[in-house]
Amino acid sequence: MSGACGAAGLLALHSAVPNGAGRLGSLLETFLPWLGVAVPLLGCLALLKRSWVGLLACLAPGAVWLWLFGGLWFSSPPDSYDLTVVQHNVADDNADPAGTARALLATRSGLIAVEELTPVARPAYQGVLGASHPHRAVHGTVGLWSAYPLSDVRPVDIRPEGFPESWRRGLRATVSAPGGELAVYVVHLPSVRLGPTGLASAARDESAALLGARIADDPAERLLVVGDLNGTVQDRGLAPLTSQLHAPPKGFAFSWPAALPVARIDQVLGRGVEVTEVTALEATGSDHLPVLGRVLLR
């Protein structure tokens, strides 16, 4: 019974877990959906002990989990959408960039956003994507290939303090999509490391705050942020972004690591548009899975 109450408490009150030393709050929120696994495990244990009280206690974490995540599992997205975007950290050590590019092309998405794009691999992506997506914007290691015209392309500086000028992981472009113009940010926030002292996410959090300030000042009525944010939408470290942007109401779409995905750190988020669904796709030569977002322009 105490285990069920503890799981329910962590699910319901995760924001109360302190995020000081070790970023324990962010660590919990990164894997928050997986607390639901405790429900059947505790239920089986209660059955083995023939404890009806324990079995009833499992209803509490089950109900809280459904309240938090049931919509991602059970809701039905609208059938219609105006735009699709595929987002992928293609990995700078990808041995088959052309194959990865072909996999992205096969999604038939109007927008293709990539991170960890190296100068060596860039011609392979251009060779595969250039014909169908002739409009391109690249800054540092992030890139956007578009089937629709791009304008007002500019870099976005999201470097944390102390990072070199060569660290260029953000761009903004205006896309002339069939349903109207929208601003698209392609970004790659700093990596997060898990060690004996907890989650090392200070640089990621600082970069998220810089990006959040930039978005708050952006006058665009319709806006998308796509990229590897190195965090889930539940992670409070991304609050400067997620407080302004809407996450898809449908689809867990765990994207990392590709071999055994446990978290979606690759995001498609919107403001003034509705990202109706996000789906994880099959693995490529990267350690991330691509994610496909369907967007309804309001």
HUGI-V646046 format. One record per pair of residues at least 12 apart in sequence whose C-alpha atoms are under 10 Angstrom apart, sorted by sequence separation. I is the first residue (numbers start at 1). GAP is how many residues later the second one is. D is the distance in Angstrom with one decimal. If there is no record, write none. Layout:
# HUGI-V646046
i gap d
I GAP D
I GAP D
This chain:
# HUGI-V646046
i gap d
14 12 9.1
17 12 9.5
42 12 7.9
43 12 5.4
46 12 8.8
88 12 9.5
133 12 5.6
134 12 6.6
135 12 6.4
136 12 9.5
156 12 8.1
157 12 7.5
158 12 6.7
172 12 5.6
173 12 6.6
190 12 9.1
191 12 8.0
192 12 6.8
229 12 9.9
233 12 9.9
252 12 7.2
253 12 9.4
254 12 8.4
255 12 9.2
279 12 5.4
280 12 6.4
15 13 9.3
42 13 7.7
43 13 8.6
101 13 9.7
132 13 9.1
133 13 4.8
134 13 6.3
135 13 6.6
136 13 8.8
137 13 8.0
142 13 10.0
155 13 8.1
156 13 7.6
157 13 6.3
158 13 9.6
171 13 8.3
172 13 4.5
173 13 8.6
190 13 6.2
191 13 6.5
192 13 9.5
233 13 9.5
253 13 9.0
278 13 6.5
279 13 5.1
280 13 9.1
14 14 7.3
15 14 8.2
43 14 8.7
44 14 10.0
132 14 8.3
133 14 4.2
134 14 8.0
135 14 5.8
136 14 7.5
137 14 9.4
139 14 9.6
155 14 8.4
156 14 4.7
157 14 8.1
171 14 5.7
172 14 6.5
189 14 8.4
190 14 4.7
211 14 9.8
233 14 7.3
253 14 9.4
266 14 9.5
278 14 5.4
279 14 6.6
14 15 7.0
40 15 9.7
42 15 9.1
43 15 6.2
130 15 7.7
132 15 6.3
133 15 7.4
134 15 8.3
135 15 6.2
138 15 9.1
139 15 8.3
140 15 8.9
155 15 6.0
156 15 4.8
170 15 7.1
171 15 5.5
172 15 8.7
189 15 5.7
190 15 8.5
233 15 9.9
277 15 8.1
278 15 4.4
279 15 8.8
39 16 9.5
42 16 6.8
43 16 9.1
88 16 8.4
122 16 9.3
129 16 7.2
130 16 9.0
131 16 9.1
132 16 9.8
133 16 9.3
134 16 9.8
135 16 9.4
137 16 6.9
138 16 9.4
139 16 6.4
154 16 8.9
155 16 4.3
156 16 6.5
170 16 5.7
171 16 6.6
188 16 9.5
189 16 8.5
190 16 9.1
225 16 9.1
264 16 8.8
277 16 5.8
278 16 6.6
11 17 9.3
41 17 9.4
87 17 8.6
112 17 8.9
129 17 8.9
130 17 9.2
136 17 9.5
137 17 8.7
138 17 8.9
139 17 8.9
154 17 5.8
155 17 6.2
169 17 8.0
170 17 4.4
171 17 9.7
189 17 9.3
190 17 7.2
276 17 7.5
277 17 5.6
278 17 9.3
10 18 8.5
11 18 9.0
14 18 8.3
39 18 9.5
40 18 8.1
86 18 7.0
125 18 9.9
129 18 9.4
137 18 9.6
153 18 7.3
154 18 5.4
155 18 8.8
169 18 5.6
170 18 6.6
189 18 6.3
190 18 9.1
275 18 6.5
276 18 5.7
277 18 7.7
10 19 9.6
39 19 5.9
85 19 9.9
86 19 9.1
122 19 9.4
126 19 8.5
153 19 5.7
154 19 6.5
168 19 9.2
169 19 5.3
170 19 8.5
188 19 9.3
189 19 7.0
248 19 9.2
261 19 9.6
275 19 5.7
276 19 5.9
277 19 9.8
38 20 8.8
39 20 8.0
97 20 9.4
105 20 9.8
125 20 9.2
152 20 7.8
153 20 4.3
154 20 9.5
168 20 8.9
169 20 7.3
188 20 9.8
225 20 8.3
247 20 8.2
248 20 7.7
274 20 8.4
275 20 4.4
276 20 6.8
11 21 7.0
39 21 9.0
86 21 7.5
97 21 9.9
104 21 9.7
112 21 8.5
117 21 8.8
119 21 8.7
122 21 9.2
151 21 9.5
152 21 5.6
153 21 6.8
169 21 8.9
187 21 9.9
208 21 8.1
224 21 8.5
225 21 9.9
247 21 7.2
248 21 7.1
274 21 5.6
275 21 6.2
10 22 8.6
11 22 8.5
39 22 6.6
40 22 8.9
85 22 8.9
86 22 8.9
87 22 9.8
94 22 9.4
102 22 9.8
110 22 9.0
111 22 8.0
117 22 9.3
118 22 8.1
119 22 8.1
150 22 9.9
151 22 6.1
152 22 5.8
153 22 9.4
189 22 9.2
207 22 9.5
208 22 10.0
223 22 8.9
224 22 9.5
232 22 9.5
246 22 9.0
247 22 5.1
248 22 8.5
258 22 10.0
266 22 8.2
273 22 6.9
274 22 5.0
275 22 8.7
11 23 10.0
38 23 8.3
39 23 6.1
84 23 8.8
85 23 8.9
86 23 6.2
90 23 9.6
91 23 9.2
92 23 8.4
93 23 8.8
94 23 9.6
97 23 9.6
98 23 8.2
101 23 7.6
102 23 8.4
105 23 7.7
110 23 7.6
113 23 9.9
115 23 9.9
117 23 7.8
118 23 6.0
150 23 6.3
151 23 5.2
152 23 8.9
167 23 9.9
245 23 9.6
246 23 5.6
247 23 6.9
258 23 10.0
265 23 9.0
266 23 8.4
267 23 9.9
268 23 8.2
273 23 6.0
274 23 6.4
11 24 7.3
37 24 10.0
38 24 8.9
39 24 9.9
84 24 8.1
85 24 5.3
86 24 8.3
87 24 8.4
88 24 8.1
89 24 8.4
90 24 6.3
91 24 7.3
92 24 5.0
93 24 9.7
94 24 9.7
97 24 6.2
98 24 9.5
100 24 9.4
101 24 5.5
104 24 9.6
105 24 6.6
108 24 9.2
109 24 9.5
111 24 9.7
112 24 9.6
113 24 9.6
114 24 9.4
116 24 8.7
117 24 4.5
118 24 8.8
149 24 9.8
150 24 5.6
151 24 6.7
187 24 8.8
205 24 9.8
216 24 9.3
245 24 5.9
246 24 5.2
247 24 9.3
253 24 9.3
254 24 9.8
255 24 9.1
256 24 9.8
258 24 8.7
259 24 8.1
264 24 9.4
265 24 10.0
266 24 7.9
267 24 7.7
268 24 8.2
269 24 8.9
272 24 9.6
273 24 4.9
274 24 7.0
10 25 8.4
11 25 8.7
36 25 7.3
37 25 9.5
84 25 5.0
85 25 6.1
86 25 6.4
87 25 6.1
88 25 6.3
89 25 5.5
90 25 6.0
91 25 5.3
92 25 6.2
93 25 8.9
96 25 8.9
97 25 8.4
98 25 9.0
99 25 8.9
100 25 8.3
101 25 8.6
102 25 9.9
103 25 9.9
104 25 8.7
111 25 9.8
113 25 9.8
115 25 9.2
116 25 4.9
117 25 5.9
141 25 9.9
149 25 8.3
150 25 4.9
151 25 8.0
204 25 8.0
205 25 9.8
215 25 9.4
216 25 9.0
244 25 9.4
245 25 5.2
246 25 6.2
249 25 9.4
250 25 9.1
251 25 9.3
252 25 9.4
253 25 6.4
254 25 8.4
255 25 6.2
258 25 6.3
264 25 9.2
266 25 7.0
267 25 9.3
268 25 6.2
270 25 8.5
272 25 7.6
273 25 5.4
35 26 8.6
36 26 6.9
39 26 9.2
83 26 7.6
84 26 5.7
85 26 4.6
86 26 5.1
87 26 4.8
88 26 4.9
89 26 4.5
90 26 6.0
91 26 7.3
92 26 6.0
95 26 9.3
97 26 9.3
98 26 5.2
99 26 9.1
101 26 8.9
102 26 6.4
115 26 5.8
116 26 6.3
117 26 7.0
140 26 7.7
141 26 8.4
142 26 7.8
143 26 9.1
148 26 9.9
149 26 6.0
150 26 6.4
185 26 9.5
204 26 7.4
205 26 9.5
212 26 8.7
215 26 8.1
230 26 9.4
244 26 8.6
245 26 5.1
246 26 8.8
248 26 7.6
249 26 7.9
250 26 6.7
251 26 6.1
252 26 7.7
253 26 5.0
254 26 6.5
255 26 8.4
257 26 9.9
258 26 8.5
261 26 9.6
265 26 10.0
266 26 9.9
267 26 8.7
268 26 9.0
269 26 9.5
270 26 9.9
271 26 10.0
272 26 6.7
8 27 8.8
35 27 9.6
36 27 9.9
83 27 6.6
84 27 6.6
85 27 5.8
86 27 6.3
87 27 6.0
88 27 6.5
89 27 6.1
90 27 6.9
91 27 8.8
92 27 9.7
94 27 8.6
97 27 6.2
98 27 6.1
101 27 6.2
102 27 7.8
105 27 8.4
114 27 8.2
115 27 4.5
116 27 8.8
140 27 7.3
141 27 6.5
142 27 5.7
143 27 8.8
144 27 8.7
148 27 6.4
149 27 5.5
150 27 9.1
204 27 8.5
211 27 9.9
212 27 8.5
213 27 7.6
214 27 9.9
228 27 9.8
242 27 8.1
244 27 7.1
245 27 8.6
246 27 8.4
247 27 8.4
248 27 5.1
249 27 6.4
250 27 4.9
251 27 5.6
252 27 7.5
253 27 4.6
254 27 9.7
255 27 9.7
258 27 9.3
259 27 9.7
260 27 9.8
261 27 8.3
264 27 9.0
268 27 9.2
270 27 9.9
271 27 10.0
7 28 6.7
8 28 9.2
36 28 9.1
37 28 9.9
82 28 9.8
83 28 8.1
84 28 8.9
85 28 7.5
86 28 8.5
87 28 8.4
88 28 9.1
89 28 8.2
90 28 9.6
92 28 9.4
93 28 9.4
96 28 9.0
97 28 6.7
98 28 9.1
100 28 9.5
101 28 6.9
105 28 9.1
114 28 5.7
115 28 6.5
140 28 4.7
141 28 5.8
142 28 6.5
143 28 7.9
144 28 9.3
147 28 9.3
148 28 5.8
149 28 7.7
209 28 8.7
212 28 4.9
213 28 8.6
216 28 7.6
241 28 9.0
242 28 9.4
245 28 9.5
246 28 7.4
247 28 6.8
248 28 5.3
249 28 6.5
250 28 6.7
251 28 6.1
252 28 8.3
253 28 8.3
255 28 9.3
258 28 7.3
259 28 7.3
260 28 9.8
261 28 8.2
7 29 8.2
36 29 6.1
92 29 8.2
98 29 8.0
99 29 8.9
113 29 7.5
114 29 5.3
115 29 9.1
139 29 6.6
140 29 6.0
141 29 8.3
142 29 7.3
143 29 10.0
144 29 8.7
146 29 8.0
147 29 9.5
148 29 5.8
156 29 8.4
158 29 8.6
160 29 9.6
201 29 9.1
208 29 7.5
209 29 7.7
211 29 7.9
212 29 4.9
215 29 8.2
245 29 9.8
246 29 7.5
247 29 8.5
248 29 5.2
249 29 8.5
250 29 8.6
251 29 8.5
257 29 9.1
258 29 5.0
259 29 8.4
7 30 9.8
8 30 9.7
35 30 8.0
36 30 8.9
98 30 6.7
113 30 5.8
114 30 6.5
139 30 7.0
140 30 7.9
141 30 9.9
146 30 9.6
147 30 8.6
148 30 8.0
151 30 9.9
153 30 9.7
155 30 9.5
156 30 9.0
157 30 9.8
158 30 9.0
159 30 8.7
160 30 8.5
185 30 9.1
201 30 9.3
205 30 10.0
207 30 9.9
208 30 5.9
209 30 8.2
210 30 8.4
211 30 7.2
212 30 8.6
215 30 9.4
233 30 10.0
235 30 9.9
246 30 9.8
247 30 8.8
248 30 6.3
256 30 9.9
257 30 5.7
258 30 4.8
259 30 8.9
7 31 7.1
8 31 9.3
34 31 9.5
90 31 9.9
97 31 9.6
98 31 9.4
112 31 8.2
113 31 4.5
114 31 8.6
138 31 9.7
139 31 6.9
140 31 8.9
146 31 9.4
150 31 9.5
152 31 9.2
153 31 9.6
154 31 9.8
155 31 9.7
156 31 8.4
158 31 7.8
159 31 8.7
205 31 8.9
206 31 8.6
207 31 9.2
208 31 8.0
209 31 5.3
210 31 9.4
212 31 8.8
232 31 6.8
233 31 8.3
247 31 9.1
248 31 9.9
256 31 7.0
257 31 5.5
258 31 5.3
7 32 8.2
33 32 7.5
112 32 5.7
113 32 6.5
138 32 9.2
139 32 6.3
149 32 9.8
150 32 10.0
151 32 9.5
153 32 9.9
158 32 9.4
205 32 5.1
206 32 9.3
208 32 6.3
209 32 7.4
212 32 7.8
231 32 8.2
232 32 5.7
233 32 8.0
255 32 8.9
256 32 5.0
257 32 7.5
258 32 9.1
32 33 9.3
33 33 9.9
36 33 9.4
111 33 7.0
112 33 5.1
113 33 8.6
138 33 7.6
139 33 9.5
148 33 10.0
150 33 9.6
204 33 7.7
205 33 6.5
207 33 9.7
208 33 6.5
212 33 9.6
230 33 9.6
231 33 7.4
232 33 5.1
233 33 9.8
255 33 5.7
256 33 6.5
4 34 7.7
111 34 5.9
112 34 6.4
137 34 8.0
138 34 9.8
150 34 9.8
204 34 8.3
205 34 8.8
206 34 9.6
208 34 9.6
230 34 8.6
231 34 4.7
232 34 8.0
233 34 8.2
254 34 9.4
255 34 4.7
256 34 9.5
3 35 8.5
4 35 7.2
7 35 9.9
33 35 8.5
110 35 8.3
111 35 4.7
112 35 8.9
137 35 8.7
183 35 8.9
202 35 8.5
205 35 8.6
229 35 9.3
230 35 4.9
231 35 7.8
232 35 8.0
254 35 8.0
255 35 6.9
3 36 9.4
32 36 9.7
33 36 7.2
109 36 9.9
110 36 5.9
111 36 6.5
137 36 7.6
183 36 9.4
184 36 9.7
201 36 7.8
228 36 9.2
229 36 5.7
230 36 7.1
231 36 8.8
233 36 9.4
253 36 9.0
254 36 9.8
255 36 7.0
4 37 9.9
32 37 9.7
109 37 8.7
110 37 5.2
111 37 8.0
136 37 9.7
183 37 6.3
191 37 9.2
192 37 9.8
193 37 9.9
228 37 6.0
229 37 6.0
230 37 9.1
253 37 9.4
254 37 8.7
4 38 6.9
109 38 8.3
110 38 7.1
182 38 6.9
183 38 8.3
184 38 8.8
185 38 7.8
186 38 8.6
187 38 7.5
188 38 8.8
189 38 8.1
190 38 9.0
191 38 8.4
192 38 6.5
227 38 8.5
228 38 4.4
229 38 6.7
253 38 7.0
3 39 7.4
4 39 8.9
108 39 9.7
181 39 8.9
182 39 7.4
183 39 6.3
184 39 5.8
185 39 6.2
186 39 6.2
187 39 6.5
188 39 5.6
189 39 6.4
190 39 7.7
191 39 5.9
192 39 8.2
227 39 5.7
228 39 6.4
229 39 9.8
253 39 8.9
135 40 9.6
144 40 9.1
163 40 9.2
181 40 9.0
182 40 4.9
183 40 4.6
184 40 4.8
185 40 4.7
186 40 5.2
187 40 4.8
188 40 4.8
189 40 5.0
190 40 6.9
191 40 9.0
226 40 7.6
227 40 5.6
228 40 9.3
1 41 8.4
144 41 9.1
162 41 9.6
170 41 8.9
181 41 7.4
182 41 5.4
183 41 6.2
184 41 5.9
185 41 6.1
186 41 5.4
187 41 6.6
188 41 5.8
189 41 6.2
190 41 9.9
226 41 5.5
227 41 7.0
1 42 9.8
143 42 10.0
144 42 7.1
160 42 9.0
161 42 8.1
180 42 8.9
181 42 9.0
182 42 7.4
183 42 8.5
184 42 7.4
185 42 8.0
186 42 8.6
187 42 7.3
188 42 7.7
189 42 8.9
225 42 7.6
226 42 4.6
227 42 9.2
251 42 9.9
142 43 10.0
143 43 7.1
160 43 5.8
224 43 10.0
225 43 5.9
226 43 6.4
142 44 6.6
143 44 8.9
159 44 8.6
160 44 7.9
224 44 7.0
225 44 5.2
226 44 8.7
1 45 8.4
142 45 6.7
159 45 9.5
160 45 8.9
161 45 8.3
224 45 5.7
225 45 6.2
248 45 8.3
141 46 9.2
142 46 7.3
158 46 9.7
160 46 5.8
161 46 9.0
174 46 9.1
223 46 8.5
224 46 4.5
225 46 8.5
248 46 8.9
139 47 9.5
141 47 8.5
159 47 8.3
160 47 5.5
223 47 5.7
224 47 6.4
248 47 9.3
138 48 9.5
139 48 9.9
158 48 8.4
159 48 6.1
160 48 9.2
174 48 9.9
175 48 9.8
222 48 7.6
223 48 5.1
224 48 8.6
5 49 9.9
8 49 9.5
12 49 8.5
92 49 8.9
137 49 9.7
158 49 5.2
159 49 9.7
160 49 9.5
174 49 9.0
222 49 5.8
223 49 6.4
224 49 7.7
1 50 9.1
4 50 7.8
8 50 8.6
11 50 7.3
157 50 9.0
158 50 7.6
160 50 8.1
173 50 10.0
221 50 7.5
222 50 4.5
223 50 6.9
224 50 9.5
1 51 10.0
3 51 9.1
4 51 9.0
7 51 9.1
8 51 9.1
9 51 9.1
10 51 9.0
11 51 9.7
158 51 8.5
159 51 8.0
172 51 10.0
220 51 9.0
221 51 5.8
222 51 5.8
223 51 9.9
224 51 8.8
1 52 7.3
2 52 8.6
4 52 9.4
5 52 7.1
8 52 6.0
9 52 7.8
12 52 6.4
89 52 10.0
90 52 10.0
117 52 9.9
158 52 5.6
159 52 9.4
172 52 9.7
220 52 8.7
221 52 8.6
222 52 9.5
1 53 4.8
4 53 6.0
5 53 7.9
7 53 8.6
8 53 4.0
11 53 6.6
12 53 8.3
89 53 9.0
116 53 8.6
157 53 8.0
158 53 6.0
172 53 9.1
1 54 8.0
3 54 9.0
4 54 5.4
5 54 9.7
6 54 9.9
7 54 5.9
8 54 7.7
10 54 9.8
11 54 6.8
115 54 7.9
156 54 9.5
157 54 8.1
158 54 9.6
1 55 8.6
2 55 8.6
3 55 8.8
4 55 8.3
5 55 7.1
6 55 8.4
7 55 9.2
8 55 8.4
9 55 8.9
12 55 9.3
115 55 9.4
156 55 8.0
158 55 10.0
1 56 5.8
2 56 9.9
4 56 7.1
5 56 7.1
8 56 6.4
11 56 9.9
12 56 8.3
158 56 9.0
215 56 9.6
1 57 7.6
4 57 6.2
7 57 9.3
8 57 7.9
11 57 8.2
87 57 9.3
157 57 9.1
170 57 9.1
3 58 9.6
4 58 9.0
7 58 9.5
156 58 8.2
169 58 9.7
228 60 9.3
85 61 9.3
111 64 9.1
227 64 9.8
226 65 9.9
111 66 9.6
110 67 8.6
226 67 9.3
113 71 9.7
115 71 8.1
224 71 9.2
113 72 9.3
114 72 7.7
115 72 7.5
116 72 8.1
111 73 9.6
113 73 6.5
114 73 8.8
115 73 6.4
112 74 9.9
113 74 9.0
114 74 9.1
115 74 10.0
223 74 9.7
222 75 7.8
222 76 8.3
221 77 10.0
188 78 9.1
187 80 9.9
144 82 10.0
186 82 9.7
185 83 10.0
143 84 10.0
185 84 9.9
142 85 8.7
142 86 10.0
184 86 9.2
183 87 9.9
183 88 9.7
182 89 9.7
182 90 9.1
182 91 8.9
83 94 7.7
82 95 8.6
83 95 8.2
82 96 7.6
83 96 8.3
82 97 6.6
82 98 9.8
87 99 8.9
89 99 8.4
115 111 10.0
114 112 9.0
115 112 7.1
116 112 9.5
113 113 7.2
114 113 7.3
115 113 7.2
112 114 9.7
113 114 7.2
114 114 8.8
113 115 10.0
182 115 8.8
181 116 9.4
179 117 8.9
180 117 7.8
179 118 6.4
180 118 9.6
178 119 9.6
179 119 8.7
177 120 9.5
88 138 9.1
89 138 7.5
85 139 9.8
87 139 6.5
88 139 7.2
89 139 6.4
86 140 8.7
87 140 6.3
88 140 7.5
85 141 8.6
86 141 9.7
87 141 8.2
89 166 9.8
27 167 8.6
88 167 9.2
89 167 10.0
116 170 10.0
23 171 9.9
27 171 7.6
28 171 9.9
77 171 9.2
22 172 9.0
26 172 9.7
27 172 6.2
77 172 7.8
22 173 8.8
24 173 9.6
26 173 7.6
27 173 9.6
76 173 8.9
77 173 6.5
22 174 8.7
23 174 9.0
24 174 6.6
25 174 9.3
26 174 9.9
27 174 9.6
75 174 7.5
76 174 7.1
77 174 9.4
107 174 9.1
22 175 5.4
23 175 6.3
24 175 7.0
26 175 8.6
74 175 9.8
75 175 6.2
76 175 9.7
21 176 7.8
22 176 4.0
23 176 5.3
72 176 8.2
73 176 9.0
74 176 7.8
75 176 8.8
114 176 9.2
21 177 7.6
22 177 5.2
23 177 7.2
71 177 10.0
72 177 5.6
73 177 6.6
74 177 8.9
89 177 7.7
104 177 9.4
113 177 9.8
21 178 8.7
22 178 6.9
23 178 7.4
71 178 6.4
72 178 4.2
73 178 6.3
88 178 7.3
103 178 9.3
21 179 9.5
22 179 8.9
23 179 8.8
70 179 9.7
71 179 6.5
72 179 4.9
73 179 7.3
87 179 7.2
88 179 9.3
103 179 8.6
19 180 9.7
69 180 9.2
70 180 9.3
71 180 8.5
72 180 6.1
87 180 7.5
103 180 9.0
104 180 9.1
112 180 9.4
69 181 9.4
71 181 9.9
72 181 9.5
86 181 9.9
87 181 7.5
103 181 7.3
111 181 9.9
69 182 9.6
86 182 8.6
102 182 9.7
111 182 9.9
69 183 8.7
85 183 8.1
100 183 8.9
101 183 9.1
109 183 8.1
100 184 5.5
109 184 9.0
99 185 7.5
100 185 6.4
107 185 8.0
109 185 9.2
99 186 7.8
100 186 8.1
104 186 7.9
97 187 9.0
98 187 9.8
103 187 9.2
104 187 9.7
96 188 8.4
97 188 7.4
104 188 9.5
96 189 6.1
97 189 9.1
85 190 9.9
94 190 8.7
95 190 6.6
96 190 9.0
100 190 9.6
84 191 9.3
94 191 5.4
95 191 8.6
82 192 9.9
83 192 9.4
86 192 9.3
88 192 10.0
93 192 8.6
94 192 5.8
81 193 9.0
84 193 9.9
85 193 9.5
86 193 9.4
87 193 9.7
88 193 9.8
91 193 9.7
93 193 7.9
94 193 8.7
81 194 8.8
84 194 9.8
86 194 9.6
90 194 8.0
91 194 7.7
92 194 8.3
93 194 9.5
81 195 7.8
86 195 9.3
90 195 7.4
91 195 5.1
92 195 10.0
80 196 9.2
81 196 9.7
88 196 9.6
90 196 5.2
91 196 6.7
79 197 9.2
89 197 7.1
90 197 7.8
91 197 7.7
77 198 9.4
78 198 6.8
88 198 8.7
89 198 8.1
90 198 7.2
77 199 5.7
78 199 8.7
89 199 6.1
90 199 8.6
30 200 9.8
32 200 9.5
76 200 9.1
77 200 6.3
88 200 7.2
89 200 7.7
90 200 8.2
30 201 6.7
31 201 8.4
33 201 9.5
76 201 9.0
77 201 9.9
88 201 6.8
89 201 7.2
29 202 9.2
30 202 5.6
32 202 7.7
75 202 9.9
87 202 9.0
88 202 4.5
89 202 9.6
29 203 7.6
30 203 8.2
31 203 8.9
32 203 9.1
87 203 5.7
88 203 6.5
27 204 9.6
29 204 8.6
30 204 6.6
31 204 9.1
86 204 6.7
87 204 5.4
88 204 8.9
26 205 8.7
29 205 5.5
30 205 5.7
72 205 9.0
86 205 5.7
87 205 6.4
26 206 9.1
28 206 9.3
29 206 5.0
30 206 9.2
72 206 9.8
85 206 8.4
86 206 4.4
87 206 8.0
28 207 8.2
29 207 7.6
85 207 5.8
86 207 6.2
26 208 8.2
27 208 7.7
29 208 9.6
84 208 7.0
85 208 5.3
86 208 8.9
26 209 5.1
27 209 9.7
84 209 5.7
85 209 6.6
25 210 7.8
26 210 6.0
27 210 9.9
83 210 8.4
84 210 4.6
85 210 7.8
25 211 7.6
26 211 6.5
83 211 6.0
84 211 6.0
25 212 9.1
26 212 9.3
81 212 9.9
82 212 7.6
83 212 5.1
84 212 8.9
23 213 9.8
81 213 6.2
82 213 5.9
83 213 6.7
23 214 9.0
80 214 8.9
81 214 5.6
82 214 5.1
83 214 7.8
79 215 10.0
80 215 9.0
81 215 4.6
82 215 6.2
78 216 9.7
80 216 7.4
81 216 7.6
82 216 9.4
19 217 8.8
77 217 9.5
19 218 9.1
78 218 8.9
15 219 9.3
33 219 9.0
14 220 9.5
15 220 9.2
14 221 10.0
15 221 7.8
14 222 10.0
34 228 8.3
33 229 9.3
34 229 9.3
33 230 8.9
31 231 7.4
32 231 9.3
30 232 9.1
31 232 6.6
30 233 6.9
31 233 9.5
30 234 8.7
30 235 8.8
